[in-house]
Amino acid sequence: MPEDAGEYVVTVSFCLKDDTAWAKAGHEVAYGQSVIRKEEKAEQKAPAKPLKIVTGALNIGVYGEHFSALFSALQGGLVSYKYDGREMIKVMPRPNFWRAVTENDNANLLPFRAAQWKLAGRYATYKTEHGRNGDPYQVTVTDDSVTITWTLHLPVTPAKDCTLSYTVTGDGKIRTHLSLPEVSDIGELPECSMLFTMDAACDHLTWYGRGPESTYPDVRHGKIGIYENHVTDNMARYLVPQECGAKMDTRWAKVTDKNGHGLLFTMPDLFFSALPWTPDEIENARHTDELPPVLNTIVRIGYQMGVGGDDTWGALVHPQYLLDPSKPTDVVFTFQGI
């Protein structure tokens, strides 16, 4: 066993010894994996890199070596993250509670039961029905970080709020925490994630998790490893565009342009998706030729329910592959420029 701390994956493969009529020698017919995590020894922290915080009437800016982050009181979130002078996000990241419905979903009427969640993330707001809250966000400053937290009201019945916080440190990392309370009195929760919009030039994906094909809570047989592809490769060629391309148990993922500039996401075994279109754009297209031109790379990080029942004409996703609405859901991950 190596002495260095970290995660080690032991893989045992069963492969064909000789050629057969259906596969060549060396073809893998089965495998097993075991994950061993070796904790790091507690070490003295390096001195924190300095942060500069600038607060205005309508926004708050956080500046550090090589990066800046701008949070808007008017829009209610992170509106700019620059690293080495490059803007890394095109649109304010937002909570997302919807995926492009699958044909299985349509057959078992998931869109009917869970329709409120489609709009919950899109129209979530810190404002009240009759105007703004007293404070659009709360700011907590420590010796080595600043945390900005919003309470977002969701357009669902009965009324629910979620909280979204960003903790910025001097090395340019931003810890993101989306917290959704129990929602058992609303329809099934298809997804609980954060949605990022990056430039379409960031079309190269490298990830450490399950792969290389798509994996989901009920389709989770991919090997744990380090994989890479182009974002467009993750869009399955179904006759009807629908949810696809997720990577389960992802530890980290990089979304970069051809020069290696982009974002590094680190997370505790969440699902990760990078596609050329939003769930709405995918769902609105009845055939692949109806998908719009590629203008963005859409990243989603969080939790998602399973995609399949026992048939495609009405069977429900098995209970163990649903998101549990009776307890809070917390999506926590970190991103930084590279």
C-alpha positions as CSV (number, residue, x, y, z in Angstrom):
1,M,0.0,0.0,0.0
2,P,1.5,3.4,-0.9
3,E,2.4,5.7,1.9
4,D,1.0,8.8,0.4
5,A,-2.4,10.0,1.4
6,G,-5.2,9.9,-1.1
7,E,-7.7,7.6,-2.8
8,Y,-6.6,4.3,-4.3
9,V,-8.8,2.1,-6.5
10,V,-8.0,-1.6,-6.7
11,T,-9.4,-3.1,-9.9
12,V,-9.6,-6.8,-10.8
13,S,-10.6,-7.7,-14.3
14,F,-11.6,-11.0,-15.9
15,C,-10.6,-11.2,-19.5
16,L,-10.8,-13.8,-22.3
17,K,-7.7,-15.9,-22.6
18,D,-8.4,-16.9,-26.2
19,D,-10.2,-15.5,-29.2
20,T,-13.9,-16.4,-29.4
21,A,-16.5,-16.0,-32.1
22,W,-17.8,-12.9,-30.4
23,A,-14.6,-11.2,-28.9
24,K,-10.9,-11.3,-29.1
25,A,-8.5,-12.5,-26.5
26,G,-8.1,-9.8,-23.7
27,H,-11.7,-8.7,-23.9
28,E,-13.0,-7.9,-20.4
29,V,-16.0,-9.9,-19.4
30,A,-16.3,-8.8,-15.7
31,Y,-14.5,-6.6,-13.2
32,G,-14.6,-5.6,-9.6
33,Q,-13.3,-2.5,-7.8
34,S,-12.5,-1.6,-4.2
35,V,-11.9,2.0,-3.1
36,I,-9.4,2.6,-0.3
37,R,-9.0,6.1,1.1
38,K,-6.0,7.0,3.1
39,E,-6.4,10.2,5.2
40,E,-3.9,12.9,5.2
41,K,-2.0,13.7,8.4
42,A,-3.0,16.9,10.0
43,E,-0.5,19.5,9.0
44,Q,0.0,23.1,9.9
45,K,-1.9,25.3,7.5
46,A,0.0,27.5,5.1
47,P,-0.5,31.2,5.6
48,A,-3.8,32.3,4.0
49,K,-3.5,34.4,0.9
50,P,-4.9,37.9,1.3
51,L,-8.4,38.9,0.1
52,K,-9.7,42.3,-0.7
53,I,-13.4,42.9,-0.2
54,V,-15.2,45.8,-1.8
55,T,-18.8,46.4,-0.8
56,G,-21.1,48.7,-2.8
57,A,-24.8,49.5,-2.7
58,L,-25.7,46.9,-5.3
59,N,-22.8,44.3,-5.2
60,I,-19.9,42.9,-3.3
61,G,-16.5,42.2,-5.0
62,V,-13.9,39.8,-3.7
63,Y,-10.3,40.1,-5.1
64,G,-7.3,37.9,-4.6
65,E,-4.2,36.9,-6.4
66,H,-5.1,36.0,-10.1
67,F,-8.9,36.1,-9.5
68,S,-11.9,38.2,-8.8
69,A,-15.5,37.3,-7.9
70,L,-18.5,39.7,-8.1
71,F,-21.8,39.1,-6.3
72,S,-24.8,41.1,-7.3
73,A,-27.5,42.2,-4.9
74,L,-29.8,43.0,-7.8
75,Q,-29.6,39.6,-9.5
76,G,-29.1,37.6,-6.3
77,G,-25.9,35.6,-7.0
78,L,-22.5,35.3,-8.5
79,V,-22.4,37.3,-11.7
80,S,-18.7,37.2,-12.5
81,Y,-15.7,35.0,-11.8
82,K,-12.5,35.9,-13.5
83,Y,-9.2,33.9,-13.3
84,D,-6.0,35.3,-14.8
85,G,-8.1,38.0,-16.5
86,R,-10.5,35.5,-18.2
87,E,-14.2,35.5,-17.5
88,M,-15.2,31.9,-16.6
89,I,-19.0,32.1,-16.4
90,K,-21.4,33.5,-18.9
91,V,-24.5,33.4,-16.8
92,M,-25.1,33.6,-13.0
93,P,-25.0,30.0,-11.6
94,R,-28.4,29.0,-10.2
95,P,-30.1,26.2,-8.4
96,N,-31.7,23.6,-10.7
97,F,-34.3,21.0,-9.8
98,W,-35.2,19.7,-13.3
99,R,-33.7,17.4,-15.9
100,A,-34.8,16.9,-19.5
101,V,-37.5,14.3,-19.2
102,T,-36.8,10.8,-20.6
103,E,-39.3,8.8,-22.5
104,N,-39.7,6.7,-19.4
105,D,-40.5,9.8,-17.4
106,N,-43.2,10.8,-19.9
107,A,-44.7,7.3,-19.8
108,N,-45.1,7.3,-16.1
109,L,-46.3,10.9,-15.9
110,L,-43.3,12.3,-13.9
111,P,-43.7,15.7,-15.6
112,F,-47.3,15.9,-14.4
113,R,-46.4,14.9,-10.8
114,A,-43.2,17.0,-10.6
115,A,-44.0,20.0,-12.8
116,Q,-43.5,22.6,-10.0
117,W,-39.8,21.7,-9.9
118,K,-39.3,22.8,-13.5
119,L,-39.9,26.4,-12.7
120,A,-38.5,26.3,-9.1
121,G,-34.9,26.9,-10.1
122,R,-35.6,29.2,-13.0
123,Y,-37.6,31.7,-11.0
124,A,-36.1,31.3,-7.5
125,T,-35.6,34.8,-6.1
126,Y,-34.4,36.5,-2.9
127,K,-37.2,39.1,-3.4
128,T,-40.6,38.8,-1.8
129,E,-43.9,39.2,-3.6
130,H,-44.1,42.9,-2.6
131,G,-40.5,43.9,-3.0
132,R,-37.1,43.1,-1.7
133,N,-36.2,41.6,1.6
134,G,-34.3,43.8,4.0
135,D,-30.9,42.4,3.2
136,P,-30.4,40.7,-0.2
137,Y,-27.6,38.6,1.2
138,Q,-25.6,38.0,4.4
139,V,-21.8,38.4,4.5
140,T,-19.5,36.6,7.0
141,V,-15.8,37.5,7.0
142,T,-13.1,35.5,8.7
143,D,-9.3,35.8,8.7
144,D,-9.0,33.7,5.5
145,S,-12.4,33.7,3.7
146,V,-15.6,35.6,3.0
147,T,-19.0,33.8,2.8
148,I,-22.0,35.3,1.0
149,T,-25.3,33.6,1.6
150,W,-28.7,34.1,-0.1
151,T,-32.1,32.8,1.0
152,L,-34.0,32.0,-2.2
153,H,-37.8,31.7,-2.3
154,L,-39.0,29.0,-4.6
155,P,-42.2,29.3,-6.7
156,V,-43.8,26.1,-5.4
157,T,-46.8,25.3,-3.3
158,P,-46.6,24.9,-0.4
159,A,-43.9,27.6,-0.2
160,K,-40.3,26.6,0.3
161,D,-37.0,28.4,0.6
162,C,-33.5,27.2,-0.2
163,T,-30.2,28.7,0.8
164,L,-27.2,29.3,-1.5
165,S,-23.8,30.2,-0.1
166,Y,-20.4,30.9,-1.6
167,T,-17.2,30.9,0.5
168,V,-14.3,32.5,-1.2
169,T,-10.7,31.9,-0.1
170,G,-7.5,33.7,-1.2
171,D,-6.4,30.9,-3.5
172,G,-9.3,31.5,-5.8
173,K,-11.4,28.6,-4.7
174,I,-15.1,29.1,-4.2
175,R,-16.9,26.6,-2.0
176,T,-20.6,26.4,-3.1
177,H,-23.3,25.1,-0.8
178,L,-26.9,24.7,-1.9
179,S,-29.3,23.5,0.9
180,L,-32.9,22.4,0.2
181,P,-35.2,21.6,3.1
182,E,-37.4,18.5,3.2
183,V,-40.0,18.7,0.4
184,S,-42.1,15.6,0.9
185,D,-45.3,17.7,0.4
186,I,-44.3,18.5,-3.2
187,G,-44.0,16.1,-6.1
188,E,-41.0,13.9,-6.7
189,L,-37.7,15.8,-6.9
190,P,-36.1,15.0,-10.3
191,E,-32.8,16.7,-9.5
192,C,-31.1,19.0,-7.0
193,S,-28.1,20.6,-8.5
194,M,-26.3,23.8,-9.4
195,L,-26.2,24.8,-13.1
196,F,-23.3,26.7,-14.6
197,T,-23.1,28.3,-18.0
198,M,-19.6,28.4,-19.5
199,D,-18.5,29.5,-23.0
200,A,-18.8,26.9,-25.7
201,A,-15.0,27.1,-26.3
202,C,-14.7,25.2,-23.0
203,D,-15.6,21.9,-24.7
204,H,-13.1,19.5,-23.2
205,L,-14.0,17.4,-20.2
206,T,-11.8,15.4,-17.9
207,W,-13.2,13.7,-14.9
208,Y,-12.4,11.3,-12.1
209,G,-15.4,9.2,-11.4
210,R,-17.5,6.5,-13.1
211,G,-17.2,6.2,-16.9
212,P,-16.6,6.3,-19.7
213,E,-20.3,6.0,-20.6
214,S,-23.2,7.8,-18.8
215,T,-24.0,6.5,-15.4
216,Y,-27.1,7.1,-13.1
217,P,-28.3,6.0,-9.7
218,D,-29.9,2.9,-11.3
219,V,-27.3,2.5,-14.1
220,R,-24.1,2.7,-12.1
221,H,-21.9,0.0,-13.5
222,G,-19.1,2.2,-15.0
223,K,-15.6,1.8,-13.7
224,I,-14.1,4.4,-11.4
225,G,-11.2,6.0,-13.3
226,I,-9.9,9.2,-15.0
227,Y,-11.6,9.8,-18.4
228,E,-11.8,12.6,-20.9
229,N,-13.9,13.5,-23.9
230,H,-15.5,16.4,-25.7
231,V,-18.6,17.9,-24.3
232,T,-20.6,17.0,-27.4
233,D,-19.6,13.3,-26.9
234,N,-21.9,13.3,-23.8
235,M,-25.0,13.9,-25.8
236,A,-26.6,10.5,-26.6
237,R,-28.0,10.1,-30.1
238,Y,-31.5,9.2,-29.1
239,L,-34.3,9.7,-31.6
240,V,-35.9,12.1,-29.1
241,P,-33.4,14.2,-27.2
242,Q,-33.6,13.6,-23.5
243,E,-31.6,13.4,-20.3
244,C,-28.1,11.9,-20.9
245,G,-24.5,12.3,-20.2
246,A,-24.3,12.2,-16.4
247,K,-21.2,10.9,-14.5
248,M,-21.9,9.4,-11.1
249,D,-19.6,9.3,-8.1
250,T,-17.5,12.1,-9.6
251,R,-14.6,13.3,-7.4
252,W,-13.3,16.0,-9.6
253,A,-13.9,17.3,-13.1
254,K,-12.2,19.9,-15.4
255,V,-14.0,21.8,-18.1
256,T,-11.5,23.6,-20.3
257,D,-10.8,25.1,-23.7
258,K,-8.1,23.9,-26.1
259,N,-5.5,25.8,-24.1
260,G,-6.4,24.2,-20.8
261,H,-8.1,27.3,-19.4
262,G,-11.4,26.7,-17.6
263,L,-12.8,25.5,-14.3
264,L,-11.8,22.7,-11.9
265,F,-14.7,21.3,-9.9
266,T,-14.0,19.1,-6.8
267,M,-16.8,17.3,-5.0
268,P,-17.6,14.4,-2.7
269,D,-18.9,11.8,-5.1
270,L,-21.7,13.8,-6.7
271,F,-23.2,13.5,-10.2
272,F,-21.6,15.7,-12.8
273,S,-22.8,16.6,-16.3
274,A,-21.4,18.8,-19.1
275,L,-23.5,19.1,-22.2
276,P,-23.9,21.7,-25.0
277,W,-27.5,22.5,-24.0
278,T,-29.7,23.2,-20.9
279,P,-32.3,20.7,-19.8
280,D,-35.0,23.0,-21.2
281,E,-33.3,23.2,-24.6
282,I,-32.9,19.5,-24.8
283,E,-36.5,18.9,-23.7
284,N,-37.9,21.4,-26.2
285,A,-36.4,19.6,-29.2
286,R,-38.4,16.6,-30.5
287,H,-35.6,15.6,-32.8
288,T,-31.8,16.2,-32.7
289,D,-32.0,18.6,-35.7
290,E,-34.3,20.9,-33.7
291,L,-31.6,21.5,-31.0
292,P,-30.3,25.1,-31.2
293,P,-26.8,26.1,-32.2
294,V,-24.1,25.4,-29.6
295,L,-23.4,28.6,-27.8
296,N,-22.6,27.3,-24.3
297,T,-21.3,24.5,-22.2
298,I,-23.8,23.7,-19.5
299,V,-22.4,22.1,-16.3
300,R,-24.6,20.6,-13.6
301,I,-23.4,19.2,-10.2
302,G,-25.5,17.6,-7.5
303,Y,-28.0,14.7,-7.1
304,Q,-30.5,13.2,-9.6
305,M,-33.1,10.5,-9.4
306,G,-32.8,7.3,-11.5
307,V,-33.8,7.2,-15.2
308,G,-35.5,3.8,-15.7
309,G,-38.3,1.7,-14.4
310,D,-38.8,-2.0,-15.4
311,D,-40.4,-1.0,-18.7
312,T,-40.9,2.0,-20.9
313,W,-44.7,2.2,-20.8
314,G,-45.4,3.4,-17.3
315,A,-43.2,1.7,-14.7
316,L,-41.9,4.0,-12.0
317,V,-38.2,4.4,-11.0
318,H,-37.6,2.1,-8.0
319,P,-37.8,3.8,-4.6
320,Q,-34.2,3.3,-3.8
321,Y,-33.1,5.3,-6.8
322,L,-35.3,8.4,-6.0
323,L,-34.1,11.4,-4.1
324,D,-35.5,11.3,-0.5
325,P,-37.8,14.3,-0.1
326,S,-38.3,13.7,3.6
327,K,-34.9,15.0,4.6
328,P,-32.8,18.0,3.6
329,T,-30.6,17.8,0.5
330,D,-27.2,19.5,0.6
331,V,-25.1,20.0,-2.5
332,V,-21.5,21.0,-1.6
333,F,-18.6,21.4,-4.0
334,T,-15.7,23.7,-4.8
335,F,-14.7,25.3,-8.1
336,Q,-11.7,27.3,-9.1
337,G,-10.1,28.7,-12.2
338,I,-7.3,26.9,-14.0
